[in-house]
Amino acid sequence: MKNAAILLQDGTVIPAESIGHEEFSLGEIVFNTSMTGYQEIITDPSYNKQIVTFTNPHIGNTGINIDDNESVKHGCSGIIIRNHPTVHSSWRSENQFIEYLKDKSITALCSVDTRYLTSLLRINGSLNGCLVPDINKLDNAKKELLKFSGLNGLDLAKNVSTESQYLWEEGTHDLININTLKEQKRLNVFAYDYGIKKNILRILYDLGCDVTVVPADFPYKKVLDYNPDGVFLSNGPGDPAACEYAIENIKNLLAVNIPIFGICLGFQLMCLASGAKTYKMKFGHHGANHPVIDINTKKVFITSQNHGFAVDFDSLSDNHKVTHKSLFDGSLQGVELEHTPAYGFQGHPEASPGPQDIYNLFTKFIHNMRNSNA
C-alpha cells in the first residue's frame, strides 16, 4: 500500500492508503449508505464521474462474483472505504476484492475517516475531488482537479451508452424470486441505454419481454419502424437537461401514445420531455434504505436510490400525476402522465443492490403494453 490522499475542491486533504489503480481519479464525491452490494454499486454506470464513499466500513468482505456486475465497461470513477479489505468469505466468491480493483483499473483508497468525510458532504453537499494514490503527487492533483467543473450541464449518457443496438436474452439470477410470464406472447420492447443496469434487462426478460437495447441517441423514428409494444428509458449519469437529443426523442414517442416506463435518468428525461424541469440536489440520494410512499395507496416502500438530480415539484403541469414521494425529504419519486400511457420512478425498483419492495412497477409496464395491444 502507498500513502495516498483525498483532495477536495476547497483544498481539504484527507490522508488515506491506496489499494487499487495507481492513477488520479477525478469526480464528484458522494456517499452511499448501503450495507451490501458494493460490487453492483461500483459497476453501476449511473456513478460515471462520481467517486463513491461507502459509509459501511466493511467493503470487500464477500469477495467478487462476476454475475454481480451491473455493467461490463462502466461504473464509478473511484471508491473510498474505511477498513482495509482482508479475508473475504462467500460461497459465491470468485475473486479477491483488491485484485478486482486492480484488474478493472479502479482507483480505491482505504483507511479513511469516512464518518468525517460523510459529515463534510452532509454539510456542504457533494464535493468535487481527486483521489491521489501517491501523496507525493498532490501538487499535480491540484492542477488536475481545477480542470473538473462538476456534473451540472454535463451529458454523460453518451459516454456510457452502447455503441450499437443488441438483443438481451438473459433472465434474473436464481437467487432472485420473480414471477415469469413465459406462457404469454412475448412483448417487443426497445430500451434506450443511458447507462442501463443489467438487472433491469433481466427482469424485463423474465416478465415476457424481448428487449432490444439501443444507444442513447438512437432516432425515435427507427424505434417506431420496429413497431414496439413499449419503450423503456434507462437510468444513467450526468445532468438530464443536457441530454437534448434524448428529450426530443421522448417528446416524439409520447406523442404517439406508446407505453413508456422510465427509471432514474429515464424518469427525469420523460418529465423534461413533458414540460417539467430538473435541478441539482445538494447531496442526492445514494443508498438502499430510502422510504418512498405511494400517494394513492399510502403504502410505504423501502427502495434503492442513486441520483444527484431531481424533478422539480413546482414545474409539474396538469398532465403530471404524482404517484410517489420520498419520506426522507419530500422530493418527487414518481409520476405518470394523464394523456398517454407513460410513467416513471426516480429510485431503482430493480434493486441490485437493495430491497425488492417495488418490483410492481415493472409489472405495471407489462400490463400497460398488454392493454394497449388488446
N, C-alpha and C positions, 0 to 999 in steps of 0.2 A: 504493500500500500504506500502511496505517496501522500505527503502533506498537501492538502488542497484547500479550497475556499469557495464560498458563495459570495459573489459580488452583486449588491443590489444597486438600483438606479440612483439612490440617494447617497451612495458611497459607502454604505454599511458593508463590512466584511465579516463573514461568519466562518470560523475555522471548520475544517472537515477533513476526511480522508477519501481518496479516490479508489474505487473498486471496479470501474468499468472502462469505457473508452477513454483514451488519453487526449482527446481534443476538446477545445472550448465548446460549450453549448449555450446558445442564446435563446431566450424566450420569456414569456410571461409566467411568473411563478404563481402557482395556485396550490391549494391544499385539498386533499381528498380524505374523507373520514371513513372510508370503507374498511371493514375489519378483514375481509377476504377478497380474493380476486385480483391480486396485484398484476398478474400476467395479462388478464383481459384489459385492465386499465392501461398498462404500458403499451399495448398494441392497438388501442382504440385510436383511429385516425382523427377523432374529434379533438385530441390533445396536440395536434400538429402545432408547432411553435409555442408549446406550453411545457413548462417544467413542473412535474408533479411532486409536491411534498406530501408524503404519507404520514398521517397523524398516528396510525398504528405503528408502534415501534418494531414489531416483528414482521419483517418483509423478507421473503425468500425461504421461509422455513418449510414450505411444502414442495420446493423444487420447481421444475418446469415440465409441462406436458404440452406437446405441440398442438394437441386438439384445443387447447385453451386460447390460442392466438385468435384475436378478433380481426386481424388483417395480416397480410404476408409482408408488405413492404413498409407500411406507415404506422405511426404511433406518436407517442410523446417525444419531446426534444431532450428529455433527461429526467432523472429522478433524484430525490433527496430522501434519505431514510435515517432513522435514529441508530439502530443497532447494526453492528457488522454481522452479515449473514454467516452462520456457522454450519451446523449439521442440519440437513434437510431430511424430512421424513414424510413420505406419502406413497401409497401403493400405486399411484398413477405417475409418479415422478420418472422422467426420462433423462433429466439433465440437471446439473447444479446451476443455481441462480447466477452466480458470478461468471461462470463460463458462458452462460446465455447472454449476459450483458456485453461481454467482450465479443462474442461471435456476431452479435447484432449491431455492434458499434454504438451502444447506448451509453452515454456519459452518466455516471452514477456516483454520488457522494454519500458517505455514511458518517457515523459518529457525530451527527449534527444535533444540536439542541432544537429539535423540531417543534417543541412547545413554544419556545421563544420566537422562532420564525413564523409559526402559525399565528401567534398573538400579533406580530407585526402586520401580517396580511389581514387579520380581522380589523385592525385599527385603520390601516392605510388603504386597504383594498389590494387587489392583485398588483404585483410589482414586476417591472421588467428586471431581469437579472441575467447573470452569466455564471455557469458552473466552470470553475477553474481547477482542473485536475492537478496542476502543478503550481504551487503557491509562488514559485519564482517567476511565473509569467503573468503576475497580477497586473502589471502596468500595461501589457499588451491587451489583457482582457478589458481594461477600462476603455481602451480605444475601440475595441470591437463592440462593446455594449452601447457606445454612443451611436452606432450605426443602426441599432434596433429601435424602431419607433413605436412598437406595440401593435395590438391587433385591430384597433379602430381603423376602419376603411380598408382592411386587408382581406382580399379574396384568396382564401386558401383551398377552397373546394376543388379547383382545377389541379392543385398540386397533388392531391391525394386520390383523385378520381381514377377510374380505369381508363386506359388509353383506347380501348375498343370494346364493343359490346360482347357479352358472353352469356351462355345459359347456365343457370345454377341448378345443380342436381344432387344436393346433399341435404339430408334431414337432420334433426336435432340429435345430440348425444343420447345414448341410452340412459344417462344419468338424469335426463330431464323428462318429466312426465307431462306430455302434451297430447291431447286427443287429435287423432288424424281424421281426415275426411276423404280417404282414398277411394271410398266406394262411389263418390260422386264424380261427375265430369270435371276434369281439371280446368282451372282458370288460367287465362293468358294474362300475366301481369308484367308490366315494364317498370323497372326500378331505376330511378335516377341515382347514380352514385356520386354523392357529395363527400364521401368518406365513410361508406357503408360498413357496418359491423356484420360479421359472418352470421351471428346468431339470429339476426333479423331475417336473413335469407333462409336459414334452416327452418325457422318457424313457419314462414310463408310456404315453403315447400311441403312441410308436414300438414299444413292446412289445405292442401289441394291446389297449390299454385305452381304453374310452370313459369319461373321467373327469368326474364331476360334483363340483365344489368347493362345499363348504358352510361356513357360518360356524362359528366355534369352539364356540358354544353350541347348535348345531343338535341337536334331540332325537333320541336314538338310535332311537326308535320310528318316526320319519318316515324315517330311513335304511332301516330294515328293510322299510318299506312298498314300497320300490322293488326289493326282492329283489336286492340287490347280490351280485356274486361275491366281493367283498372290500372292505375298508375300509383306507384309508391315513391315518396320523396324521403330520402335518407337523412340521417344525421351527418354531421361534418363540422369542420373547424372554421374559425375566422368570423368576419363581420358579414351577416346576411345581406345587409343593404348594399354591399359591394358586389354582390352576385347578380348584376343586372340582367345578364343573359338568362339566368335561371328564373328570375322573376317574370321576365317577358314570356318565357316558355309556359310557365304555370298559368299566367293570365289567359293564354290561349286555350290551355287544357280545361280550365274552369269554365270557359265559355261554351264548351261542347257537352257539359254535364256528365262527364265520365267520372266514376268513383275514384276518389283520391284520398290517400292516407299519408300524412307527414309526421315524422318523428324528429324532434330536436331542431337542427338547422332546417330540415324539410318543413317542419311546422312553421318556423319563422318565415320562411320564404313563401309559403302558402298565404300567411297573413299579410305579408307585404304585397303579394300579387292581388290581394282582395281589398287593398286600401288602407291597411293598418301600418303602424310604424314600430321600429325596434329601438332599443337603447342598450348601452353597455352597462352591465351591473357592476357593483362595487367589487365584489369578490366571487360572484357566481355561486352556483350550486354544484358541488362535486362530492358525491358520496352515495351510499346505498341505504340510507335510513331516513329519507325525506317523506314526511306525511303530506298527502295530497287528498283533498276532499272532492268527491263527485257532487256537483252542485244539485243535480236532480235527485239522487237517492240519499244524499248526506252520508254515504258510506266513505270511510277513510281508508286509503291505500298507502302502504309503505313502499316507496319507489326508489329506483336508481336514478341518479341525476348527474348530468355533466354538461353544463352550459355557462357561458360568460356573458351572453346577450339574452334579452328577453323581449317579448312583445308588450308594447305599451297599452295598458288597460284603456287609457283615455282616448286612444286613437281608434278604438273599435267603432264600427258602424252598426246600423240595424241589421245588416246582413250577417253579423257575427253573433253567434250564441255561445256564451261562456259555459264550458262543461266541467272544468276542473280548476281549482286554485290551490296554491301552496299554503299549508298551515304553518310554515316557518315564517314567511314574510308577506303572505298575501299576494304574491306575484302570480301572473297568469300561467296556467299549466295546460289548459285545453280549450279548443274552440271547434265548433262545427259551423259550416256555412248554411244559411237558411234556404238559399235558392239553387243549390247544387249539392250532390252527394259527396261532399269533401269535408274532411275533419283532420285534426292533428293534435299531437300531445307533445309537451315540452320535455318531459322526462323520457326515460328509456324503459318501455314495457317489456323489451326483450331481455332485460337484466344483463347478465354476463359482464360484471358480477351484479349481484343484488337479488332482492326478493322478486317473486313471480306473481305478485298480487294482481297485476293489471294486464295480464295476457288477453283479457276480454276485448281489449282494443283491437287486437288482430282479428278476432272472430267477427267483430263489427264490420271490418273491411270486407271479409268474406261474404257476410250477409248482404252488404250493400251491392256487391258485384252480382251476386246470385239474384237479388231482387231486381236489379237493373236489367238482367237478361230474361226475366220471367215473362 
